[in-house]
Amino acid sequence: MIDTEHSIPPQDDGSLAQYMPDNEEADTDDGNGLYEHFRFVADKGQTLLRVDKFLVARLEKSSRNRVQQAADAGCILVNGTPVKSSYRVKPLDVVSVVMDRPRYELEIIAEDIPLDIVYEDDTLLVVNKPAGLVVHPGHGNYSGTLVNALAWHFRNDTGYDVNDPRLGLVHRIDKDTSGLLVVAKTPDAKTDLGKQFFNKTTKREYVAVVWGIPDPPQGRIEGNIGRSLNDRLQMAVFPTDSMLGKHAVTHYEVLEPLGHVAVVRCRLETGRTHQIRVHMKHIGHPLLNDSRYGGDEILRGTRSAKYNQFVKNCFSICPRQALHARTLGFVHPKTGQEMFFSADIPDDMTAMIEKWRIYCASRDV
């Protein structure tokens, strides 16, 4: 976990909420899509005490029920391992509370940033995030984020405090990935939706453009995902029986072969950091223009200057990894109704795909 010496950061109010990892994309976490917000080291004389009681005594504004919900969701760790709320804390145990977003070091300022709202009611909001928009403030991005945009959207809503960790985004996607995200407007909604993501009952489908045409045209990729041992900015795939990384499964299907590239549909069974990007690279098919995982090089095709220029033009049209969170389904936390949303593939990816179609139709590729 992230090494923090203090128990409760001064910028946090000590409250505890449900934060579920759904990290197809995340750049600055512990490698498992979680950030440590609180850390307590039990005294040498600590008597055996349930971890929920241990934390309630140390976290202001948090009930025992909410701590238990966090434990059920895997957000309470002891010595780096998730525990149940019945776990009994022993002397010198290190008890951590982890969440799926970094701590906000500054108060969130409302900014008038346009939002593409797909759906909204008094319980939740579904937004279609454009590529290029950072989700959470932090690490040099303290303004211009989706959270700042939400602060503006809710500026006249007295019931929504963007700085309250019990509300807000339930999951996230990377800056350069476009697509659907759900925002909880009440603590109960965030708890319920968080459990759905944690229990893998949500329906999430991504569309990507990858180098090469996967063979077989549909399949299941399984391999632990964790921080690369060689490059801390990258994730890597490790054997499923390895102690490294976390279990991860991605299902893919080729939707359209386009010569040297393919449009694929990816369904997440788990939600690890950079999961689709690293899994597709692992089977030899990096996402187009994914600079972190080598997709910004010409990996298939001829060596001609004309073809090289064609690919560069494609990269200019879609200047980011070609990945879009197209569908999102879940059960409404208040009504119990099954909800399903979709967002069209954005213009930059659509234009690039069309360029490859024209290329394939006019040439022997």
C-alpha positions as CSV (number, residue, x, y, z in Angstrom):
1,M,0.0,0.0,0.0
2,I,1.0,3.6,-0.3
3,D,3.3,4.5,2.6
4,T,1.7,7.2,4.7
5,E,3.0,7.9,8.2
6,H,0.0,9.8,9.5
7,S,-3.2,8.1,10.5
8,I,-5.8,10.7,9.4
9,P,-4.7,13.2,6.8
10,P,-5.7,16.8,7.9
11,Q,-7.6,17.3,4.6
12,D,-10.0,14.4,5.3
13,D,-12.8,14.7,7.7
14,G,-12.6,11.2,9.0
15,S,-15.7,10.0,7.3
16,L,-15.8,6.7,5.5
17,A,-17.7,5.7,2.4
18,Q,-17.9,2.8,-0.1
19,Y,-15.4,3.1,-2.9
20,M,-15.3,0.3,-5.3
21,P,-12.4,-0.4,-7.7
22,D,-13.5,-0.4,-11.4
23,N,-10.2,0.6,-12.8
24,E,-9.9,-0.1,-16.4
25,E,-7.8,3.0,-16.2
26,A,-5.9,4.6,-13.4
27,D,-2.4,6.1,-13.4
28,T,-1.5,6.7,-9.8
29,D,-2.6,4.0,-7.4
30,D,-1.1,1.1,-5.5
31,G,-1.2,-1.2,-8.6
32,N,-4.5,-2.7,-7.6
33,G,-6.7,0.3,-8.4
34,L,-6.9,1.5,-4.7
35,Y,-5.5,4.4,-2.8
36,E,-4.8,4.3,0.9
37,H,-6.7,7.1,2.7
38,F,-6.2,6.1,6.4
39,R,-3.6,4.0,8.2
40,F,-3.5,3.0,11.8
41,V,-0.8,0.9,13.6
42,A,-2.1,-1.0,16.6
43,D,-0.2,-0.4,19.9
44,K,2.0,-3.1,21.3
45,G,-0.5,-3.4,24.1
46,Q,-3.5,-3.7,21.9
47,T,-6.1,-6.2,23.2
48,L,-7.9,-8.4,20.6
49,L,-10.7,-6.1,19.1
50,R,-12.9,-6.4,16.1
51,V,-11.6,-4.3,13.3
52,D,-15.0,-2.6,12.8
53,K,-14.9,-1.4,16.5
54,F,-11.2,-0.5,16.1
55,L,-12.0,1.8,13.2
56,V,-15.2,3.4,14.5
57,A,-13.2,4.6,17.4
58,R,-10.7,6.3,15.1
59,L,-12.8,7.5,12.1
60,E,-15.0,10.5,12.8
61,K,-18.5,10.5,11.3
62,S,-18.4,6.8,10.4
63,S,-20.8,4.3,11.8
64,R,-20.1,0.7,12.5
65,N,-22.5,-0.3,9.7
66,R,-20.6,1.7,7.2
67,V,-17.3,0.3,8.3
68,Q,-18.7,-3.2,7.9
69,Q,-19.9,-2.3,4.4
70,A,-16.4,-1.2,3.5
71,A,-15.0,-4.4,4.8
72,D,-17.5,-6.4,2.8
73,A,-16.3,-4.5,-0.3
74,G,-12.6,-5.3,0.4
75,C,-11.8,-1.7,1.4
76,I,-10.5,-2.6,4.9
77,L,-7.0,-4.1,4.9
78,V,-4.9,-5.5,7.7
79,N,-1.2,-5.8,6.9
80,G,-2.1,-5.4,3.2
81,T,-4.8,-8.1,3.0
82,P,-8.5,-7.5,2.9
83,V,-10.3,-8.7,6.1
84,K,-13.9,-9.2,7.2
85,S,-15.3,-6.9,9.8
86,S,-15.1,-9.7,12.4
87,Y,-11.3,-9.8,12.1
88,R,-9.7,-9.2,15.5
89,V,-6.9,-6.6,15.5
90,K,-3.7,-7.7,17.2
91,P,-0.7,-5.8,18.6
92,L,1.2,-3.9,15.8
93,D,-1.3,-4.8,13.1
94,V,-1.4,-2.2,10.3
95,V,-5.0,-1.3,9.5
96,S,-5.7,0.5,6.3
97,V,-8.7,2.0,4.7
98,V,-8.5,2.1,0.9
99,M,-10.6,3.9,-1.7
100,D,-10.7,4.0,-5.5
101,R,-9.6,7.6,-5.7
102,P,-6.8,9.7,-4.4
103,R,-7.3,12.0,-1.4
104,Y,-8.3,15.5,-2.4
105,E,-5.6,17.7,-1.1
106,L,-7.5,20.9,-1.8
107,E,-11.2,21.8,-1.7
108,I,-12.9,21.1,-5.0
109,I,-13.7,24.3,-6.9
110,A,-16.7,24.3,-9.2
111,E,-15.8,24.9,-12.8
112,D,-18.1,25.5,-15.8
113,I,-17.0,22.5,-17.8
114,P,-19.6,21.0,-20.2
115,L,-21.0,17.6,-19.2
116,D,-22.7,15.1,-21.6
117,I,-25.4,13.8,-19.2
118,V,-27.0,10.6,-20.4
119,Y,-29.4,10.2,-17.5
120,E,-30.1,11.9,-14.2
121,D,-32.6,11.5,-11.3
122,D,-32.6,12.3,-7.6
123,T,-30.4,9.2,-6.9
124,L,-27.7,9.1,-9.6
125,L,-26.3,10.5,-12.7
126,V,-24.8,8.8,-15.7
127,V,-22.3,10.9,-17.7
128,N,-20.4,10.3,-21.0
129,K,-16.9,11.4,-20.4
130,P,-14.9,12.7,-23.3
131,A,-11.3,11.6,-24.0
132,G,-8.8,14.1,-22.5
133,L,-10.8,14.9,-19.3
134,V,-9.2,13.7,-16.1
135,V,-11.6,12.2,-13.7
136,H,-10.3,13.1,-10.2
137,P,-8.1,16.0,-9.1
138,G,-4.6,15.2,-7.8
139,H,-1.0,14.8,-8.9
140,G,-0.8,18.1,-10.8
141,N,-4.4,18.0,-12.0
142,Y,-6.2,20.1,-9.4
143,S,-8.6,21.8,-11.8
144,G,-10.3,21.0,-15.1
145,T,-11.4,17.6,-14.0
146,L,-14.7,15.7,-14.2
147,V,-15.1,16.3,-10.4
148,N,-14.7,20.0,-10.9
149,A,-17.4,19.8,-13.6
150,L,-19.7,17.9,-11.2
151,A,-19.2,20.6,-8.6
152,W,-20.5,23.2,-11.0
153,H,-23.4,21.0,-12.1
154,F,-24.5,20.5,-8.4
155,R,-23.6,24.0,-7.3
156,N,-27.3,24.8,-6.5
157,D,-28.0,21.4,-5.0
158,T,-27.7,21.8,-1.2
159,G,-27.9,18.0,-0.8
160,Y,-24.7,17.3,-2.8
161,D,-21.3,18.2,-1.5
162,V,-18.6,17.4,-4.0
163,N,-16.0,17.2,-1.2
164,D,-18.1,14.5,0.6
165,P,-16.5,11.1,0.0
166,R,-19.9,9.4,0.6
167,L,-21.1,10.8,-2.7
168,G,-19.8,11.0,-6.3
169,L,-18.1,8.8,-8.8
170,V,-18.5,5.1,-8.2
171,H,-15.8,4.1,-10.6
172,R,-13.5,5.8,-13.1
173,I,-11.7,5.6,-16.4
174,D,-8.5,7.0,-17.6
175,K,-8.0,10.6,-18.9
176,D,-7.6,9.4,-22.5
177,T,-10.4,6.8,-22.5
178,S,-13.9,8.0,-23.3
179,G,-17.2,6.6,-22.1
180,L,-19.8,6.1,-19.4
181,L,-19.5,6.7,-15.7
182,V,-22.1,6.6,-12.9
183,V,-22.2,9.2,-10.2
184,A,-24.0,8.6,-6.9
185,K,-26.0,11.5,-5.4
186,T,-26.7,9.9,-2.0
187,P,-24.6,7.8,0.4
188,D,-26.9,4.8,0.1
189,A,-26.7,4.9,-3.7
190,K,-22.9,4.9,-3.6
191,T,-22.9,2.0,-1.2
192,D,-25.3,0.0,-3.3
193,L,-23.7,0.8,-6.6
194,G,-20.3,0.1,-5.1
195,K,-21.3,-3.4,-4.1
196,Q,-22.6,-4.1,-7.6
197,F,-19.3,-3.2,-9.1
198,F,-17.4,-5.2,-6.4
199,N,-19.6,-8.2,-6.9
200,K,-19.2,-8.0,-10.7
201,T,-23.0,-7.8,-11.4
202,T,-22.7,-4.6,-13.5
203,K,-22.6,-4.9,-17.3
204,R,-19.7,-3.1,-18.9
205,E,-18.6,-3.3,-22.5
206,Y,-15.7,-1.4,-24.2
207,V,-14.9,-0.9,-27.8
208,A,-11.2,-0.7,-28.8
209,V,-9.1,-0.7,-32.0
210,V,-6.1,-2.9,-31.8
211,W,-3.1,-3.8,-33.9
212,G,-3.5,-7.0,-35.8
213,I,-6.5,-9.3,-35.9
214,P,-6.8,-11.5,-32.8
215,D,-6.9,-15.3,-33.5
216,P,-9.2,-16.8,-32.5
217,P,-11.6,-14.0,-33.2
218,Q,-13.1,-14.3,-29.7
219,G,-11.7,-15.5,-26.5
220,R,-10.9,-15.1,-22.8
221,I,-7.8,-13.5,-21.5
222,E,-6.8,-14.5,-17.9
223,G,-3.7,-13.3,-16.1
224,N,-2.9,-11.5,-12.9
225,I,-2.3,-7.7,-13.4
226,G,0.0,-5.8,-11.2
227,R,2.6,-3.0,-11.3
228,S,5.4,-3.8,-13.8
229,L,8.7,-4.8,-12.1
230,N,10.6,-2.9,-14.8
231,D,8.5,0.2,-15.3
232,R,6.4,1.6,-12.5
233,L,4.3,3.6,-14.9
234,Q,3.1,0.4,-16.6
235,M,1.0,-2.6,-15.5
236,A,2.1,-6.1,-16.4
237,V,0.5,-9.6,-16.7
238,F,1.7,-12.3,-14.3
239,P,0.9,-16.0,-14.1
240,T,-2.5,-16.8,-12.5
241,D,-0.7,-18.8,-9.8
242,S,1.7,-16.0,-9.1
243,M,1.8,-14.0,-5.9
244,L,2.2,-10.9,-8.0
245,G,-0.7,-8.8,-9.2
246,K,-4.5,-9.4,-8.9
247,H,-6.6,-11.9,-10.7
248,A,-8.0,-10.4,-13.9
249,V,-10.2,-11.7,-16.8
250,T,-11.1,-9.9,-20.0
251,H,-13.4,-11.3,-22.7
252,Y,-12.9,-10.1,-26.3
253,E,-14.6,-10.4,-29.6
254,V,-13.5,-9.1,-33.0
255,L,-16.3,-6.9,-34.4
256,E,-14.6,-5.9,-37.6
257,P,-11.2,-6.9,-39.1
258,L,-9.6,-4.1,-41.0
259,G,-6.5,-5.4,-42.6
260,H,-3.7,-4.6,-40.1
261,V,-6.0,-3.6,-37.3
262,A,-9.3,-4.8,-35.8
263,V,-12.3,-3.3,-34.0
264,V,-12.9,-5.4,-30.9
265,R,-15.5,-5.6,-28.1
266,C,-14.1,-6.2,-24.6
267,R,-16.1,-7.2,-21.6
268,L,-14.6,-6.9,-18.2
269,E,-15.1,-9.7,-15.7
270,T,-12.8,-7.9,-13.3
271,G,-11.7,-4.3,-13.1
272,R,-8.0,-3.9,-12.8
273,T,-5.8,-0.9,-13.6
274,H,-5.3,-0.6,-17.4
275,Q,-6.8,-4.1,-17.7
276,I,-7.9,-4.0,-21.4
277,R,-4.8,-2.2,-22.5
278,V,-2.4,-4.6,-20.8
279,H,-4.3,-7.7,-21.5
280,M,-4.6,-6.9,-25.2
281,K,-0.9,-6.2,-25.3
282,H,-0.2,-9.4,-23.5
283,I,-1.8,-11.4,-26.4
284,G,0.1,-9.4,-29.0
285,H,-2.5,-6.8,-29.9
286,P,-1.9,-3.4,-28.3
287,L,-4.4,-0.7,-28.7
288,L,-3.8,1.8,-31.5
289,N,-2.0,4.9,-30.4
290,D,-1.6,3.7,-26.8
291,S,1.8,5.3,-26.1
292,R,2.2,3.6,-22.7
293,Y,1.9,0.1,-24.1
294,G,3.6,0.5,-27.5
295,G,0.6,1.0,-29.6
296,D,1.9,4.4,-30.9
297,E,4.4,2.5,-33.1
298,I,3.5,0.9,-36.5
299,L,3.2,-2.7,-35.4
300,R,1.6,-4.2,-38.5
301,G,1.7,-3.5,-42.3
302,T,4.2,-2.5,-44.9
303,R,7.3,-0.4,-44.5
304,S,6.4,2.1,-47.3
305,A,6.5,5.8,-46.7
306,K,2.9,6.1,-48.0
307,Y,1.6,3.5,-45.4
308,N,3.7,5.2,-42.6
309,Q,2.1,8.5,-43.5
310,F,-1.4,6.9,-43.5
311,V,-0.9,5.5,-40.0
312,K,0.4,8.8,-38.7
313,N,-2.7,10.5,-40.2
314,C,-4.8,7.9,-38.3
315,F,-2.9,8.8,-35.1
316,S,-3.6,12.5,-35.7
317,I,-7.3,11.8,-36.1
318,C,-7.5,9.9,-32.9
319,P,-4.6,11.3,-30.7
320,R,-5.1,8.9,-27.8
321,Q,-5.5,5.2,-27.1
322,A,-8.5,3.9,-29.1
323,L,-10.7,2.8,-26.2
324,H,-14.3,3.7,-25.4
325,A,-16.5,2.6,-22.5
326,R,-19.6,2.0,-24.6
327,T,-22.2,0.4,-22.3
328,L,-23.0,0.4,-18.7
329,G,-25.7,-1.6,-16.9
330,F,-26.7,-1.9,-13.3
331,V,-29.7,-2.2,-10.9
332,H,-31.0,1.2,-9.8
333,P,-30.2,1.4,-6.1
334,K,-33.5,3.0,-5.2
335,T,-36.1,1.5,-7.5
336,G,-34.5,-1.9,-8.1
337,Q,-35.1,-1.4,-11.9
338,E,-32.4,-2.7,-14.3
339,M,-30.8,0.2,-16.0
340,F,-28.8,0.0,-19.2
341,F,-27.0,2.8,-21.0
342,S,-25.0,3.2,-24.2
343,A,-22.8,5.9,-25.6
344,D,-21.9,6.1,-29.3
345,I,-18.3,5.6,-30.3
346,P,-16.9,9.2,-30.3
347,D,-16.0,11.1,-33.5
348,D,-12.3,10.6,-33.3
349,M,-12.4,6.8,-33.1
350,T,-15.2,6.7,-35.7
351,A,-13.3,8.8,-38.1
352,M,-10.2,6.6,-37.7
353,I,-12.1,3.4,-38.2
354,E,-13.7,4.8,-41.3
355,K,-10.2,5.7,-42.6
356,W,-9.1,2.1,-42.2
357,R,-12.3,0.9,-44.0
358,I,-11.5,3.1,-47.0
359,Y,-7.9,2.0,-46.9
360,C,-8.9,-1.7,-46.9
361,A,-11.4,-1.3,-49.7
362,S,-8.9,0.4,-52.0
363,R,-5.8,-1.6,-51.3
364,D,-4.6,-5.2,-51.0
365,V,-3.7,-5.1,-47.3
